[in-house]
Amino acid sequence: MSRNSNPELNPEGKTIGDEEKKLSPETLELGVQEVLAEGTGMVKEIATTATVCSQGRERKISGKSGQPFFMLWIRAATRCILPFCLTFLFPLSNCLYHPMVQDLLEDSTNKDNLLLALALIAPDEPFVVQSLNVGGEPTSIYCTADAIYIGGYDDLTSTQQWRLEKRSRLTGELDESFGNGGVINVDTAAGGDQLRDLDYDGIYIYIAGWDFQSGSNAWRLEKRLASTGELDPSFASNGVLSHDPSAGFPDYLHAIELAAGGIYLAGSSSVTGTAQEWRIEKRNLITGALDTGFNGTGIFTTGAGNGTQSRIFAMTVDDTYIYASGANQPGGDLNWRLDKRFLSDGSAESAFASGTVTDNAGSGAEEASIVLYDDSAVYLSGSDPDQHLQVNKYDRITGAPIVAFAPPDGEFVYDPSAGQDRLNAMLLVSNRLLFIGYDSANGSDLQWRISLRETSDGSLVSSFGTNGVIQSDPTSENDGANAACADASFVYVAGYEGSTNRSWRIEKRRLSDGSL
């Protein structure tokens, strides 16, 4: 169903008759939430943004009930695409849903076939888009059927602020109906605010991180309509949960997952001063209140060495368990740490290496900031003191290292350059591992690095990029890829380009070969 309450009204609210009407060039939006094609099962959800073109003239497409599909496709192509887009040549997606189909929902129209015909005309192509000179960097991304949401922080005010963008999945253009021109900024005017993660339930987008308005880092969670970005007034305090687990001391919220009918939040809280411990909370989806069915209080904490980096940095879930990764600091060195815990109460799964796996890669700072799983294994990655790319693979049931992945210890380590190299994100696509991050292989500055590897042994997939690797260097300054999501055909990668006047950058690449 269209988001427009009345598809027979133009954006100015005037009824469109049978004759052609003049329209000023502007953006129209038609969200087709479900397009069901009987017997095909090809299209379940389609939405896009269209731009009025070709001298701003509106035309009409009509069809008769039972009209053959190919006839409707031809009518759509000849009466919508060709007259309005030949002048502009490409992309056709700019005109896909223009004109507004005046009799789209009339009884005389075979609307299912017509919508499917229009949808199949849309080219689904790669793109590169930027948010120029906003500073900061994106930290998270979420793909839906029609949109991508990119969260992070920018430097457009005197204090660092949250930034959330909504863009078309087809074109990468900002969704003008969301927030302020496709962007929501949250500025507590206290400085140091960071949006770290986000999740989506089909209606609402949940964004999580921390702010500094209490005088120290405190947890912050917002619940917003995914369509417009408006806060949900019934959630917490007018849509915002501002929560300081240890008042006056720093607390960090890094990860969010929607599961088991609630909101799981993970990060850390202060033990004393800047010393941290791992913290997981479960909260009510509707009100934001703590769910006391989880561990009796809604809160689970566990010691991780009381270091300043003793935090949960990433989390994923299945139907029964939480897989939390982060840093453990039992002594001078930080260790990677992976916990497998029950969704019900946060208790450890004792069959999984007594619930906790740790790995010390050597002297220096390290944190496990990436965790994901497949049917049989859990994969762990993050920062390495030697600035290498490292991925550990563990048995999903026992927590034992899977040695066959990378003999002799199940730890895959690769050093693409003599400088800084890091993985910032990792995806499972078609039973392969997609690595997202940066390297210093050009010898002068950091550049984007994306590679596709086999889950069996970490070997590169030669059909992707150049022998399995894509290296992209948008500027002569430091550039990095931070986050990614994927659908059946494309991967969407969010990162930054440049050090001075830094910009956000989003690339949509083909999964088949990594091409733009």
N, C-alpha and C positions, 0 to 999 in steps of 0.2 A: 504494500500500500504506500502511496505517495506520502511524504511528509506534509505536502500542501493540503490543507483542510478542504480546499475546493479547487480541483484541477482545472476548472473552467474560468478561473480568475487570473489575470496577469499580475505581475508583481506590484502594480499600482492599485490593485483591487477592482479593476474595471472588467466587466464581462466582455469576453471576446466573441464576436458574432461570426457568421459564416464568411463575411468579407475579410480581406486582409487588413491588418491594423499596423500602424507605425509604432515601433517600440524604440526607446532609447537603448543603446548598447549597454548591457549590464549582465550580471551573472544570474542565471536561474539555477535552481537546484531541484532535482527530482529524485527522491530516494525510493527505489523500488525494493521494498523489504523482502518480498517473496515473489518470485516469478516461477510458476510451476508449469512445466511443459509435460503434458501427459504423454507417457510412453518414452520419454527421453531421459528424464532424471538429470539433465545436463546443467540446469541453472536453478539454484536454490535461493540465492540472495545476490542482488545486484544493486548498486547505487553508484551514482557518479555526479559530477558537477558539469554543467554545460554552460557555454558562453554564447550569448546571442551574437550572430554574425551576419554578414552580407546585407549591409545597409539597414539592419535592424528590422527586417520585415518578418512577420509571423505567418506561417502557413499551416494548413490543416491536413492531417492524414486520417482517412477513414477506411473502414473495411466492413464487409458484410459477414454476418455470422456464418461460420463454416467455410469461409474463404480459404483456399489452400495456403499453406504457410509460405511457399515460395513467392506467391503473389503479394502477400503482405510485406515480405522482405523487399521485393522490387519496389513496391509503393513507398516503403520507408526510405529506401536508398535514393529513389528518383525525386521524391517530393520533399525530403528533409536534407539528406546529405549533399546531393549534387548542387541544388540551387543555392545553398547557403555556404558551401565550403570550397567549391572549386577555386574561388578567388584566393583562398587562404592555403589551398593545397594540403597542408598537413599541420597539426594532427587532426584527424577526423573526430577524435574524442571531444574537441572543442565544440562540436555541433551535434553530438550524439542525441541529446534529448531536446534539441531545439528544432522545430517549434514545439511549444506546448501542444500536446495532442488534445484538441478541444473536445472531441467526442470519444476520448479514450475509454471512458467508463459507461458510455451509452450502450443500450441493449444491442444496437446494430453493429457493435464492434467486437470482433473476436480478440478481446484484450490480451488474453494469455499469449496467443501466437504473435500479436503485434509487439508486445513488450519483449518477447524473446527475440523476435527479428531485429528490433532496434539494438538489443544487447549484443547480439552476435556481430553487429557491424563494428562495435567498439574495438579499436586496437588496444591490446594490453601490451605495452612496450616499456622498455627500460627508461629511466630518467635520472638526471642529477639536478637537485634543487639545493638552494642555500638560503640561510638567514644571515645576511651579511653584517659583519661588524657588531654582532650582539655580545661578543665576549662569552666567558664561561665555557660550558660544553654540555652536550647531551649525555645523559647517563643511562637512559632506558628507552625502549620502544615497544609498541604493541600493535600487531596487525589485526584488523577485522576484515570482513568481506568487502567493505567499501572504503575504509579509512585506515590511516596509520596515525598513531599518537606517539609523539616524541617528547620525553620529559627530561629536564635537567635544570640548569641554572644559567643566568646571564649576568652581565655587568652593566646593564643599561641605566641603572641608577647609581647613586653614590655608595649604595650598599648592595652586596650580592643578593639576587632575588630568584625565586622559583620561576621556571618558564615551562609551559606546556603548549605544544602545537598540535593541531589536527590538520592533516593533509589528505588529499584524495589518493587512494591507493592506485588509481589509474594514471593520474597525471603528476602527482606530487604537489599540486597547487594547494595553498592554504584554503581551508573551508571558512568562507566569510561569515557563515551563520554561527560559528563557534567562537565564543569569547569576543575579543576585539580584533576583528579581521583574521580569525583563525588562531589567535594566540591568547593565552591567559598568563598574566604575570601576578605573582603573589609576593609582595614586598612588606615585610614586617618592620622595615626601617631600622632594624637592629644590626644587620650585617651578618655575613657568613651563612645565610640560609641555603640549603641544598635539597632539591628534589632528587631522590635516589632510585625510586622504583615505582611502578604502576601496575594496575590490574584492571580487568574489565569483566562485567557480568552480563553484557548484552544490552543493558539500559544505562548503567552508571559506569563512570571511570573513577577509580580510586587511586589517589596519588599520595605517596609517602616519602618522608624524609625528616629533616629537622629544621628548626628555626632558632633564633637567638634572642627572641623578645623577652625572655625571662632573665637575661643576663648571662646565660650559659646555654649550650646546645640542649634542646628539648625535642622530644618526638612530636611530629605533626602529621596528621592524616586528614585528607579532604575527600569528600564524596560529591561528585559532580555529574550532572546529566551528560552523557556521552554525545548527545545531539547538539546541545547549545553551550555546554560548559557551566551552566548555572549550578550553584551549590544546592544540595538537598537540605531544606530547612529542618527536616525531621531527624536528621543525623547529628548526634553530638550537639554542639552549639552552633546552630544555623549552618550545618554542613562541615564544620571544622572541629577536629579533635586535636587540641593543643595540650600535650601531656608531658609533664616533667617528672620522670621516675625518681630522680634524686635532685631535689631543688638545690640550685646553687652550684651544681657540679655537672660536667658534660655527660650527656646521654645521646646515643646515636641510633637512628632507625634506618636500616639499610634495605630491608626486603619485605615484600607483601605477597601473600597468596590467599586466594579465595578457595576455601575447601570446607567440607563437613558442615555446611550451613553457616559458616562464619568467616571472619577475617583474621588471618594469622599474620602477626607482625613480628619481625625479628631484627635484632641489633644488639645493643648493649646498654647497660646502666652502670653508673658509678658505684664502686664499692667504698672507696674513700678517695677524695681528691680526684685525680685524673685516672686512677686505676679502675679498670673495667671488668665486668663479668658478662657472660652471655645471657640474653634475655629474649623470651618468646611470650607473646600475649595472644589470646584469642578474644575477639570482640564481636558483638552482635552486628549483623549486616544492616539492620534497620536503624538501630539507635546509636551504635558505637559503644555501648556499655560493655564492660568486661563480662565474658561468659564464664560464670563460676563453675560450669560443668567441666571446664578444662583445669585440671590440677586443683580443684576446689576453690581457686581464687581468680582464675582466668590468666594467671601469671606463672611462668616457669623461669627460674634462673639457675645457672650453674657456673661454677668457677672455671676460669680459663687462664689462670696464672697471674691475674691481677695486673696485666700490662696495659699500657695506654692503647694498644691495638688489639686487646683481647675481646674481639667482637665477632658476631655473626655477620658476614659480609654478603652471603647469598643463601637462598633457600628454594627448594622445590618440594612438591608433595605428590604422593599417589593416593589411592583410596584409604590407606591405612597409616602411612608413615610420613613424617617430616624428614627430609634430608637437608641438614644445615651445615654450611661450611664457613670457615673463618680462620681466625688466628688463635693460637694457644701460646702462652709465654710462661713456661714453667721455670725458666732460668733467664739467662741473658739473651738467648736467641728466640725469635718467633718461629713457631712451627705451623705448618698447615694442619688443619683439624677438620674432620668430617664426623658428624653425629647422625645416627639413624634413630629417630624417636617416634613414639606413638602420637598420632593426631589427637587421640582421646584425652591424654593427660600430660604429654611431654616426657614421659618416662622412657628410658633407653631400651632399645631392642637388644637384649643380652646376646642373642645369637649372632649379632653383627659385631664381632670383635669386642664384645661387652658393651656395645653401643657407641664406641668412639674409636676412630682411627686417626693417628697423628703421623706426620712425616716431617723430619727436619732436613731441609735441603742444604743446610750449611749456615755459616755465620752470617748474620745480617737480617734485615727486615724481609719478612715474607708473609703472605696472607693468601688463603684459598678463597677467591672471590667468584668462582664459577663452579656450579655443581649441576649435573644432569644425569639422567639414567635412561637405559633401554631395558629390554626384557630381562637381561641377565647381569648387567653391570652398572656401576656408578662411576662417572668420570669426574675428576677433580682437577682444577687448574687455578692459576692466579699468578701472583708476583713471585719472582725467584731472586735470591740475593746475587746470583751470578748474571742476572738479566738475560736469561735464556727463556725459550718457550718450553714449558713443561706440562704434561698431562699424565695423571696417574689413573689407572683403571683398577677397580676393585669388584670382587664378586658381590652382587646385590644382596645375597642372602647371608653370606658369612663375613663379608668385609675383607676377605683375604685378597692380596694383590693377584691380578691376573698376569702371570709372568709372560705368557705367550704374546701379550700385547707389546711388550718391550723388555726382553730378557736383560738382566737376570732378576729384576725386581718389579716389573709392571709399570715402570716410570719412563715415559717417553720424553726425552730431552733433545731439543734441537736448538742450535745456535746459528741463525741466519746471518749474523754480522758480529763484528768485534765491539759494537756499541750496545745501545739499549734496545732490547727486544722484549715484547710482552704480548700475552693474550689478554684481551679485555672481555671477550664473549665467545661462546661456543654453542653451536646448534647441532642437533641430530636431524639430518635430511636424507631420506631414502637410505637409511641404515649406514650413513657416512657422517663423519665429523667435519663440520665447517668451522674453521678457526678464524677469529676476527681480532685484529690488534694492530700492532705497528712494528717496524724494524728500522734499523739504521744502515741497511745494506748499501745505500747510495753514498755513505761515508760523510755526508755533510749535515743532514737533518733527518728527523723522524719522518717516515712515510707510512701510508696505509698498507697493511698486509692482510690478504684474505687467502686461505688455502683450504682445499678439500682433501680429506684423508680417509682411509679405510679404518673401520672400527676394529678390524682383526689385528692389524699390526702397525697402524699409523702411517702406512705408505701413502704417497701422494696419488691422487686420481688424475692421470695425465690428460684426460679430455677437458679438464677444467682449467681455464686460464692458460698460462704457459707452463706446461708440465706440472699442473696442479696448483699453481701459485699465481695470484694477482698482486702486483705491487703498484700502488698509485700514489703519486707525489704531487698533490694539487698546488703546493706553493714551495718556495725555497726556504720556508721556515718549518717548524715542527708541525706535523699533521698526524692525526691518529683516529682509528676507527674504534668506537667504544661499545656499541650495542647493535643487535640484529634480531630480526624476526623473519619468518619465511611463510609462504603459502606453497601451493603445489608446483608453481612454475618459477617463482622469483624469490630472491632474498633482498631484504630492505636493510641497509646498513646506515647507522647514524654515527657521526663523528664530528671532528673539528678540523679546520684548516687554518694554519697561520698561528703565530705567537703574538704579534702586535695586531690590533684590530681583528681579533680572532672571529671567525665565522663558523656557524653550524653548517654541516654538509650531510645530505641524505642521498644515497645512491640506491637505485633499484636495478639489480643485475639478474640475468637469467641463471637459474640453477643448473641448466644443462651444460653451460660452458663458461659461466661467469662474465659474459659479455655485457656491455652497455648498449 
